[in-house]
Amino acid sequence: MASVFSSSNGFPERMPRVAGMLGALISESQFDFWAREFGSITAWRRVFARVQSLHMEGAETLSIGLRPNRNFQSAVAGQHVNVSVEIGGRLCTRSYSLSRPAEGGCVSISVRREPGGLVSNHIHDHLQVGDVLELSQPYGGLSEGLAEARAQVFLAAGSGITAIYNLIAEQARRGEALRGELLYWEKQVDRFCFTEELDALCQAHPQFSVKRFCNADASSSLYSTGRLSTELAAQLCERYPNGSVFACGGSAFVGAARELFSGVVGGFYAEAFSPPQRLGGDVAEERFFEVSLTRSGQTITVSSQQSLLDALEDAGHRPPHGCRMGICNSCSCGQRSGESQNQLNGEQLRGAGSVRLCVSRANSNIELDI
Ligand SMILES: Cc1cc2nc3c(=O)[nH]c(=O)nc-3n(C[C@H](O)[C@H](O)[C@H](O)COP(=O)(O)OP(=O)(O)OC[C@H]3O[C@@H](n4cnc5c(N)ncnc54)[C@H](O)[C@@H]3O)c2cc1C
């Protein structure tokens, strides 16, 4: 079953704001449980969303229209949500970008099938209209650069097009004139997404163009070949000397874009969909430390070669988490004492502070607020 729960059967979808009054009679988890039993997406604080529509976007990407409950805060283009689905009795969470401008209280995500991937394949194979998914609040700040009145260069690779398309479409929806271009790479021709929509935007906005790159099809005049290179970057910088560059895709693509454009153009905004290279990798010599969990009163032993999140899960704990890449901040929790190290940026946290469990490891015995 793809959904956390599915299909409405009578419990009012939009409950009046009675949660506060009910507080004396029923606990939050009981309220959510009974709403769920009645097939409603109403919840005390959690965000549930009903699947309104499903359609394929190219050969590998499923666009999902979602109507979240009223706990969902308003989202802006370029943001992402963590989506949780229950697979084999375990709640699995992944991040997905909002892929179309929000409309009538509905948001969209577009999920690319990842070979061997757990959640993306589960969603493609099992999700149905009427099912319900759990969402996080939207996060991420890719849209910051839209406020600047500069020409815009959008760089998208693979599923990175989801966030980029939304940034472009949202500006058009607001009636703003698009000025700049989108360069969009896919590995196979049949994977291109939002083709009709992007072509229509080019028609409506003469100062905006789309260039599609597909190295697997060198014969078609529809597609360019080549990678994001120094030459290509130089051409773009010459065309848009003070432009804003937005890049989204895997970490290698975003890393290359950052190297070519950061500090060179008017503004550079990027989001990577795969984990950035970790500093130093695993520590050479494995050591073991004790992690005291102050709320549960338990103590677990962790290896210096494991992330704190992995170690906690191995010990049977289920701390909240999202992207598992140090991006979404869902797993941040308080560290009271000891020393941990963020493996992405090498920063060491000594004593009290906030620790991202998914990308941090213990450097000593530590105390966590769990
Ligand atoms: C901010 C952000 C936004 C994102 N937005 C989107 C979006 O809009 N659309 C989109 O499609 N994706 C997006 N992603 C990526 C998405 O979150 C997932 O990572 C993606 O869907 C794959 O999840 P999965 O569960 O299918 O794959 P996973 O099960 O997590 O597997 C990922 C890869 O690892 C391999 N793998 C898994 N287990 C093993 C193992 N034991 N040994 C070796 N290899 C293994 C799999 O074969 C697969 O290739 C985004 C990510 C981030 C961080």
The ligand as an SDF file (V2000), in Angstrom:
LIG
                    3D

 53 58  0  0  0  0  0  0  0  0999 V2000
   16.1550   18.6960   -2.1550 C   0  0  0  0  0  0  0  0  0  0  0  0
   15.8540   17.4870   -3.0180 C   0  0  0  0  0  0  0  0  0  0  0  0
   14.8630   17.5580   -3.9840 C   0  0  0  0  0  0  0  0  0  0  0  0
   14.5860   16.4420   -4.7980 C   0  0  0  0  0  0  0  0  0  0  0  0
   13.6140   16.5570   -5.7490 N   0  0  0  0  0  0  0  0  0  0  0  0
   13.3480   15.5090   -6.5460 C   0  0  0  0  0  0  0  0  0  0  0  0
   12.3290   15.6150   -7.5590 C   0  0  0  0  0  0  0  0  0  0  0  0
   11.6820   16.6420   -7.7240 O   0  0  0  0  0  0  0  0  0  0  0  0
   12.0890   14.5200   -8.3240 N   0  0  0  0  0  0  0  0  0  0  0  0
   12.7920   13.3460   -8.1710 C   0  0  0  0  0  0  0  0  0  0  0  0
   12.5120   12.3860   -8.8960 O   0  0  0  0  0  0  0  0  0  0  0  0
   13.7540   13.2350   -7.2110 N   0  0  0  0  0  0  0  0  0  0  0  0
   14.0390   14.2670   -6.3990 C   0  0  0  0  0  0  0  0  0  0  0  0
   14.9900   14.1440   -5.4160 N   0  0  0  0  0  0  0  0  0  0  0  0
   15.6230   12.8350   -5.2000 C   0  0  0  0  0  0  0  0  0  0  0  0
   14.7040   11.9920   -4.2720 C   0  0  0  0  0  0  0  0  0  0  0  0
   14.6950   12.5750   -2.9730 O   0  0  0  0  0  0  0  0  0  0  0  0
   15.1750   10.5440   -4.0860 C   0  0  0  0  0  0  0  0  0  0  0  0
   16.5350   10.5570   -3.7330 O   0  0  0  0  0  0  0  0  0  0  0  0
   14.9590    9.7160   -5.3390 C   0  0  0  0  0  0  0  0  0  0  0  0
   13.5770    9.6540   -5.6760 O   0  0  0  0  0  0  0  0  0  0  0  0
   15.4740    8.2810   -5.1180 C   0  0  0  0  0  0  0  0  0  0  0  0
   14.8060    7.7210   -4.0140 O   0  0  0  0  0  0  0  0  0  0  0  0
   14.5250    6.1610   -3.9690 P   0  0  0  0  0  0  0  0  0  0  0  0
   13.9710    5.8150   -2.6310 O   0  0  0  0  0  0  0  0  0  0  0  0
   13.7630    5.7140   -5.1570 O   0  0  0  0  0  0  0  0  0  0  0  0
   15.9680    5.5550   -4.1260 O   0  0  0  0  0  0  0  0  0  0  0  0
   16.8590    4.9240   -2.9460 P   0  0  0  0  0  0  0  0  0  0  0  0
   16.2640    3.6600   -2.4750 O   0  0  0  0  0  0  0  0  0  0  0  0
   17.1300    5.9820   -1.9410 O   0  0  0  0  0  0  0  0  0  0  0  0
   18.1630    4.5920   -3.7690 O   0  0  0  0  0  0  0  0  0  0  0  0
   18.9440    5.6370   -4.4030 C   0  0  0  0  0  0  0  0  0  0  0  0
   19.9980    4.9580   -5.2900 C   0  0  0  0  0  0  0  0  0  0  0  0
   20.8480    4.1470   -4.4680 O   0  0  0  0  0  0  0  0  0  0  0  0
   20.8570    2.8240   -4.9650 C   0  0  0  0  0  0  0  0  0  0  0  0
   20.8560    1.9170   -3.8110 N   0  0  0  0  0  0  0  0  0  0  0  0
   19.8860    1.7910   -2.8840 C   0  0  0  0  0  0  0  0  0  0  0  0
   20.2590    0.8840   -1.9560 N   0  0  0  0  0  0  0  0  0  0  0  0
   21.4770    0.4250   -2.3210 C   0  0  0  0  0  0  0  0  0  0  0  0
   22.3900   -0.5020   -1.7800 C   0  0  0  0  0  0  0  0  0  0  0  0
   22.1210   -1.1730   -0.6550 N   0  0  0  0  0  0  0  0  0  0  0  0
   23.5610   -0.7070   -2.4200 N   0  0  0  0  0  0  0  0  0  0  0  0
   23.8620   -0.0260   -3.5500 C   0  0  0  0  0  0  0  0  0  0  0  0
   23.0300    0.8820   -4.1110 N   0  0  0  0  0  0  0  0  0  0  0  0
   21.8690    1.1000   -3.5050 C   0  0  0  0  0  0  0  0  0  0  0  0
   19.6040    2.6520   -5.7920 C   0  0  0  0  0  0  0  0  0  0  0  0
   19.7910    1.7140   -6.8330 O   0  0  0  0  0  0  0  0  0  0  0  0
   19.4060    4.0250   -6.3520 C   0  0  0  0  0  0  0  0  0  0  0  0
   20.1200    4.2010   -7.5510 O   0  0  0  0  0  0  0  0  0  0  0  0
   15.2960   15.2400   -4.6140 C   0  0  0  0  0  0  0  0  0  0  0  0
   16.2880   15.1740   -3.6240 C   0  0  0  0  0  0  0  0  0  0  0  0
   16.5630   16.2890   -2.8450 C   0  0  0  0  0  0  0  0  0  0  0  0
   17.6260   16.1930   -1.7950 C   0  0  0  0  0  0  0  0  0  0  0  0
  1  2  1  0
  2  3  1  0
  2 52  2  0
  3  4  2  0
  4  5  1  0
  4 50  1  0
  5  6  2  0
  6  7  1  0
  6 13  1  0
  7  8  2  0
  7  9  1  0
  9 10  1  0
 10 11  2  0
 10 12  1  0
 12 13  2  0
 13 14  1  0
 14 15  1  0
 14 50  1  0
 15 16  1  0
 16 17  1  0
 16 18  1  0
 18 19  1  0
 18 20  1  0
 20 21  1  0
 20 22  1  0
 22 23  1  0
 23 24  1  0
 24 25  2  0
 24 26  1  0
 24 27  1  0
 27 28  1  0
 28 29  2  0
 28 30  1  0
 28 31  1  0
 31 32  1  0
 32 33  1  0
 33 34  1  0
 33 48  1  0
 34 35  1  0
 35 36  1  0
 35 46  1  0
 36 37  1  0
 36 45  1  0
 37 38  2  0
 38 39  1  0
 39 40  1  0
 39 45  2  0
 40 41  1  0
 40 42  2  0
 42 43  1  0
 43 44  2  0
 44 45  1  0
 46 47  1  0
 46 48  1  0
 48 49  1  0
 50 51  2  0
 51 52  1  0
 52 53  1  0
M  END
$$$$
